[in-house]
Amino acid sequence: MNPNHSVRARQRLVRHHADRGDALAFFNVLTSPELMEQVESMLPPHRERLFPPTETLSMFLSQALSSDRSCQRAVDEAAVRRLNAGMPPCSSHTGAYCNARQRLPSDMVCSLTRYTGQSITTCVPAAWRWRGRPVRLVDGTTVTLPDTPANQAAFPQSRSQKPGLGFPICRVLGLLCLDSGAVLNAAVGPFRGKGGDEQSLLRTVLDTLQRGDVLIGDAYFATYFLLTTLFARGIDAVFEQHGARRRSTDFRCGKRIGTRDHLIVLQKPVLKPGWMSASDYEEAPTSITVREVHVGGKILVTTLLCAKETSKAELHELYRNRWQVELDLRNIKATLGMATLTCHTPAMCLKELWVYLLAYNLIRLMMAQAAVTAGCKPRTLSFKHTVQVWMAWTQQGQCLDLTVAAQLFVVIAQLRVGNRPGRVEPRAVKRRNKPYPMLTVPRDEARQRIIRHGHPAPR
């Protein structure tokens, strides 16, 4: 079969869906009165400035989506737009824009991120869901901050790094929608110290989950008190068994319901966790029944107890989707560039982080809309391709009306990602960086050595 024929057939299918009047459900979220009211209600009192809050947020989002994340580029583009619009030229210095970013309310960015995430998942078609139920993915990651005293105080570096040689590390826990890939909520904490582990961060965003949801996570979340909390809220869970408890798993115990598949009763731990209050510990149930399944080389712990309703193969296929959260976090950190933040204070770093998540959700919204018009699922579309298409369009400086948006979704839906289940790649690089030695002393001390003795001879 000629591959060009299949491409043209796909384009005709996308245009057919795009011509339908009800096909822009996701895109309408961006222009809905509810979103406009949401933005207006969170705007702080402000006077007319060169960079009002909405313009500042738009420029901040552009920085997150661009490969050049400098404030200078953002200001230069704003100056060029003013010239193209016939407005008086403005200064190309970045001071006014940096001050405007500091005035931008953090709560506004956080609320818009959660609002867009919830709006996207609300519009998800039933065909995208697992048995009609929303599936949520949870995982944690880390990002580094500039090495400033303020950032070090709020987010200390790793103990294995010498003072002056490491970077502040921030832990981020994300709660994402499997069907659309949107970020529903996030929690931020220090890399080390009290309240910075993934369990503690998850407890702060549990209210985002709703009755009937299915939560999928790795072995860090398979704990007694989290399982009891989810069970009480009517939320099912599928976690991998923790390595320390995996060795003690005995499928000869409990109620056998299949080959290496049984129900067991977990007893409440005798010792109260340090984070838990005495009253909450007393109110926690004394036991809970869970299901343990050995499938795909892993032992899964789940509250989906009925083997007739959910077989081992179905559990295995469901848990394999957990890897999607790894890809989503990679898109945010590597494709958008959130792995290394640039602001010099903790407050601005947190604001920058939420801007990245908001930019990610806006890209996911366009992917979901393109998937609806193409009659496919968003996971089959390319995230980076969507970012590239959107940035290419915004550089034209034209308005995005419904007619043009439909054609833009046609372009986004044309490129599909490969379906390669079980893919394994080495975590190594083939191309080596320049052979500079590692910095082993603080930069000021290294600079003084160069002034006194010159650069060391190359090896």
C-alpha positions in Angstrom: 0.0 0.0 0.0 1.3 3.4 -0.9 2.1 5.3 2.4 1.1 8.6 0.8 -2.5 7.2 0.3 -2.8 6.4 4.0 -1.6 9.9 4.9 -4.1 11.6 2.6 -6.9 9.4 3.9 -6.0 10.4 7.5 -6.0 14.1 6.4 -9.5 13.7 4.9 -10.7 12.0 8.0 -9.3 14.8 10.2 -10.9 17.5 8.0 -14.2 15.6 8.1 -14.2 15.7 11.9 -13.0 19.3 12.0 -15.9 20.4 9.8 -18.4 19.2 12.4 -19.9 22.0 14.5 -19.6 20.2 17.8 -16.0 19.1 17.4 -14.4 22.0 19.2 -15.4 21.0 22.8 -11.9 21.2 24.1 -10.9 24.4 22.3 -14.0 26.1 23.6 -12.5 25.8 27.1 -10.0 28.5 26.1 -12.7 30.9 25.0 -15.4 30.0 27.5 -16.9 32.8 29.7 -16.1 30.6 32.8 -12.3 30.8 32.1 -12.5 34.6 31.4 -14.4 35.0 34.7 -11.8 32.8 36.4 -9.0 35.0 35.1 -10.7 38.3 35.9 -11.5 37.2 39.5 -7.9 36.4 40.2 -6.4 39.6 38.8 -4.8 41.8 41.5 -5.6 45.5 41.7 -3.3 47.1 39.2 -2.9 50.4 37.3 -2.2 50.6 33.6 1.4 49.5 33.0 3.6 48.5 30.1 3.1 44.8 31.2 -0.3 44.2 32.8 -0.9 40.9 34.5 -2.5 39.1 31.5 0.3 40.3 29.1 2.9 39.3 31.7 1.4 35.8 32.0 1.3 35.4 28.3 5.0 36.4 28.0 5.8 34.0 30.9 4.1 31.2 29.1 6.0 32.0 25.9 9.2 31.7 27.8 8.2 28.2 29.1 7.4 27.0 25.5 10.5 28.5 23.9 14.0 27.0 23.6 15.3 30.5 24.5 13.9 31.1 27.9 15.6 34.4 28.6 13.7 37.5 29.7 15.6 39.5 27.1 14.0 37.5 24.3 10.5 37.9 25.8 10.9 41.7 26.1 12.5 42.0 22.6 9.5 40.1 21.1 7.1 42.4 23.0 8.9 45.4 21.6 8.7 44.1 18.0 5.0 43.4 18.4 4.4 47.0 19.5 6.2 48.3 16.5 4.3 46.0 14.1 1.0 47.2 15.7 2.0 50.9 15.1 2.4 51.6 18.8 5.2 53.7 20.3 8.4 51.7 20.9 9.2 50.6 24.4 12.5 50.0 26.2 14.2 46.7 25.6 15.6 46.6 29.2 14.1 43.7 31.2 13.6 45.5 34.5 10.0 46.4 34.0 9.1 42.9 32.8 11.0 41.2 35.7 9.1 43.4 38.2 5.8 42.5 36.5 6.6 38.8 36.9 7.1 39.4 40.6 3.8 41.1 40.9 2.0 38.3 39.1 0.0 36.4 41.8 1.2 32.8 42.3 -2.3 31.7 43.3 -3.5 32.9 39.9 -1.1 30.6 38.0 -1.8 27.7 40.3 -5.6 28.1 40.0 -5.5 28.4 36.2 -3.3 25.2 36.0 -5.8 23.2 38.1 -8.8 24.7 36.3 -7.5 23.9 32.8 -6.6 20.3 34.0 -10.1 19.7 35.4 -11.7 21.3 32.4 -9.8 19.0 30.0 -10.6 15.8 32.0 -14.2 16.8 32.2 -14.5 16.9 28.4 -12.8 13.5 27.9 -15.0 11.2 25.9 -16.2 8.0 27.6 -14.4 5.9 25.0 -11.0 7.2 26.2 -11.6 6.0 29.8 -10.8 2.6 31.3 -14.2 0.9 31.7 -15.7 4.4 31.8 -13.7 5.3 34.9 -11.2 8.1 35.2 -7.7 6.8 35.7 -5.2 9.1 37.6 -1.4 8.7 37.5 0.8 9.8 40.4 4.6 10.1 40.4 7.3 12.4 41.8 10.4 14.0 40.2 13.0 16.6 41.0 14.1 19.8 39.5 17.2 22.0 40.2 17.2 25.6 41.1 19.9 28.3 40.8 22.5 28.2 43.5 21.5 31.2 45.6 21.4 31.4 49.4 17.7 31.9 49.4 17.1 28.8 47.3 19.5 26.7 49.3 17.7 27.7 52.5 14.3 26.6 51.1 15.4 23.6 49.0 18.7 22.3 50.3 21.1 20.5 48.0 22.0 16.8 48.4 24.1 15.9 51.4 26.5 14.1 49.0 27.5 17.4 47.4 30.0 19.8 48.9 28.9 23.3 49.9 29.2 25.7 46.9 29.3 22.8 44.4 25.7 21.6 44.3 22.4 23.0 43.3 19.2 23.4 45.4 16.8 20.5 44.6 13.0 20.7 44.7 10.8 17.7 44.7 7.6 17.9 42.6 4.7 15.4 42.8 2.3 15.4 39.9 -1.3 14.0 39.7 -2.1 13.5 36.0 -5.0 12.2 33.9 -4.2 9.1 32.0 -6.8 9.7 29.3 -5.7 13.3 28.3 -2.3 13.6 30.0 -3.3 16.8 31.7 -1.9 17.9 35.1 -4.8 17.9 37.6 -2.7 19.1 40.6 0.8 19.2 41.9 2.6 19.5 45.2 6.1 20.9 45.8 8.5 20.3 48.7 12.2 20.0 49.5 14.3 17.1 48.2 15.3 16.1 51.7 13.8 16.8 55.1 10.4 16.6 56.7 7.4 16.8 54.3 9.4 16.3 51.2 8.7 12.7 50.4 6.2 11.6 47.8 3.8 10.2 50.4 3.6 13.5 52.3 3.2 15.5 49.1 0.4 13.1 47.8 -1.6 13.6 51.0 -1.7 17.4 50.3 -3.5 16.8 46.9 -5.8 13.8 47.8 -8.8 16.1 47.6 -8.3 16.4 43.9 -9.3 12.7 43.5 -13.0 11.9 43.3 -15.1 8.9 44.2 -14.8 6.3 41.4 -11.3 7.3 40.3 -8.6 4.7 39.8 -5.1 5.7 41.1 -2.0 4.1 39.6 1.4 4.6 41.2 4.8 2.9 41.8 6.0 1.0 44.9 6.5 4.2 47.0 2.7 4.4 47.5 1.8 0.9 48.5 1.4 1.7 52.2 -1.3 0.7 54.6 -2.6 4.1 55.6 -2.8 5.4 52.0 -4.7 2.3 50.9 -7.2 2.7 53.8 -7.6 6.4 52.9 -8.3 5.7 49.3 -10.7 2.9 50.2 -12.7 5.2 52.5 -13.0 7.8 49.7 -14.2 5.2 47.2 -11.1 5.4 45.1 -9.5 2.2 43.7 -5.7 1.8 43.6 -3.2 -0.2 41.7 0.4 0.0 43.0 3.5 -2.1 42.7 4.5 -3.9 45.8 7.4 -2.3 47.7 10.7 -4.2 47.3 11.1 -4.6 51.1 7.8 -6.3 51.4 7.9 -8.2 48.1 10.3 -10.8 49.5 7.8 -11.7 52.3 4.9 -12.1 49.9 3.6 -15.7 50.2 0.8 -16.7 47.8 0.1 -19.8 49.8 -1.5 -17.5 52.5 -4.8 -15.7 52.3 -7.7 -16.5 50.0 -6.4 -18.0 46.7 -8.4 -16.7 43.7 -6.0 -17.8 40.9 -2.4 -18.7 40.1 -0.2 -16.3 42.2 -3.3 -14.3 42.8 -4.8 -14.0 46.3 -6.6 -11.8 48.8 -4.9 -11.0 52.1 -5.8 -9.0 55.2 -3.4 -6.2 56.2 -3.2 -5.3 59.8 -2.8 -1.8 61.0 0.8 -1.0 62.0 1.5 -1.1 65.7 3.6 2.1 65.6 1.9 5.4 64.7 3.7 7.3 61.9 5.3 10.6 62.9 3.2 12.6 60.4 -0.1 11.1 61.7 -2.1 12.6 64.6 -3.2 10.3 67.5 -6.9 10.8 66.7 -6.4 9.9 63.0 -4.4 6.8 64.0 -7.2 5.7 66.4 -9.9 6.2 63.7 -8.0 4.3 61.1 -9.5 0.8 60.5 -7.7 -2.1 62.2 -7.4 -4.1 59.0 -8.0 -3.9 55.2 -8.4 -6.6 52.5 -6.3 -6.1 49.4 -5.4 -8.2 46.4 -1.9 -9.3 45.5 -1.1 -10.4 42.0 2.1 -11.6 40.4 2.0 -10.6 36.7 4.5 -9.3 34.2 7.4 -9.8 36.6 5.9 -7.5 39.2 3.7 -8.0 42.3 0.8 -5.6 42.2 -1.2 -4.5 45.2 -4.8 -3.4 44.4 -8.2 -2.7 45.8 -9.8 -4.2 42.7 -10.6 -7.4 44.5 -12.9 -9.4 42.1 -10.9 -11.5 39.7 -14.0 -12.0 37.5 -14.4 -8.3 37.1 -10.7 -7.5 36.7 -8.5 -10.4 35.5 -4.7 -10.6 36.0 -4.2 -9.7 32.3 -6.4 -6.7 32.6 -4.5 -5.5 35.8 -1.2 -6.0 33.9 -2.4 -3.9 31.0 -3.8 -1.3 33.3 -0.6 -1.0 35.3 1.5 -0.8 32.2 -0.1 2.6 31.6 1.8 3.9 34.7 4.8 4.5 32.4 2.8 7.3 30.7 3.4 9.5 33.7 7.2 9.0 33.2 6.8 10.2 29.6 4.6 13.2 30.7 7.2 14.3 33.3 9.9 13.9 30.7 7.9 16.2 28.3 7.6 18.8 31.0 11.2 18.6 32.1 13.1 17.9 28.9 10.8 19.2 26.1 9.7 22.3 27.9 12.8 22.7 30.0 11.5 22.6 33.6 14.3 20.4 34.7 16.4 23.5 35.5 14.6 26.6 36.8 16.1 30.0 36.4 14.7 32.3 39.1 16.8 33.3 42.0 14.2 33.2 44.9 12.1 30.4 46.1 8.8 32.3 45.5 9.7 33.0 41.9 10.9 29.5 41.3 7.6 28.1 42.5 5.8 30.6 40.2 8.0 29.5 37.3 7.3 25.9 38.0 3.5 26.4 37.9 3.8 28.4 34.7 5.5 25.4 33.1 2.6 23.2 34.3 0.1 25.7 32.9 1.9 25.8 29.5 2.0 22.0 29.5 -1.8 21.8 30.1 -2.5 24.3 27.3 -0.5 22.1 24.9 -2.4 19.0 26.2 -5.7 20.8 25.6 -4.8 21.3 21.9 -3.7 17.7 21.7 -7.0 16.5 23.1 -8.9 18.7 20.7 -6.8 17.5 17.8 -7.4 13.9 18.9 -11.2 14.5 18.9 -11.1 16.0 15.4 -9.0 13.1 14.2 -11.0 10.3 15.9 -8.0 9.0 17.9 -6.6 9.2 21.4 -4.2 12.0 22.6 -1.6 9.5 23.6 -1.1 8.7 19.9 -0.1 12.3 19.1 3.3 13.9 19.5 3.8 16.4 22.3 6.9 18.0 20.9 5.3 18.3 17.4 2.3 20.1 19.0 4.7 22.5 20.8 6.5 23.2 17.5 3.3 23.8 15.6 1.9 26.1 18.2 5.2 28.1 18.5 5.4 28.4 14.7 1.8 29.7 14.6 2.3 32.2 17.4 5.3 33.7 15.6 2.9 34.7 12.8 1.2 37.1 15.3 -2.3 36.3 14.0 -5.6 35.7 15.8 -6.7 32.1 16.3 -10.4 31.9 15.4 -12.5 28.8 15.2 -11.9 28.3 11.4 -8.1 28.6 11.7 -8.1 26.5 14.9 -9.7 23.6 13.1 -7.1 23.7 10.4 -4.3 23.9 13.0 -5.7 20.8 14.7 -5.5 19.0 11.3 -1.7 19.7 11.3 -1.3 18.6 14.9 -3.1 15.3 14.3 -1.1 14.4 11.2 2.0 13.2 13.1 1.6 10.1 15.3 4.0 8.5 17.8 5.1 4.9 17.4 3.5 2.2 19.5 6.4 0.2 20.8 5.3 -1.8 23.9 8.1 -3.2 26.0 10.7 -0.9 24.5 14.1 -0.9 26.4 16.8 1.7 25.9 20.1 2.1 27.8 20.3 5.2 30.1 23.5 6.3 28.5 24.7 8.9 26.0 26.8 8.1 22.9 28.0 11.7 22.1 30.4 12.9 24.8 30.5 16.5 26.0 33.6 18.6 26.0 36.3 17.2 28.2 36.2 19.8 30.9 37.0 18.6 34.4 34.3 18.8 37.1 34.3 21.8 39.4 35.6 20.5 42.7 35.9 23.8 44.7 33.6 26.8 44.9 33.6 29.0 41.8 35.1 32.0 43.6 38.0 29.9 44.8 38.5 28.4 41.3 38.5 31.9 39.8 41.2 33.1 42.2 43.4 30.1 41.4 43.1 31.0 37.7 44.0 34.6 38.3 47.1 33.5 40.3 48.3 30.5 38.3 46.4 30.6 35.0 44.3 27.9 33.4 45.6 24.3 34.0 47.2 22.6 31.0 44.7 20.4 29.0 45.0 16.7 29.5 
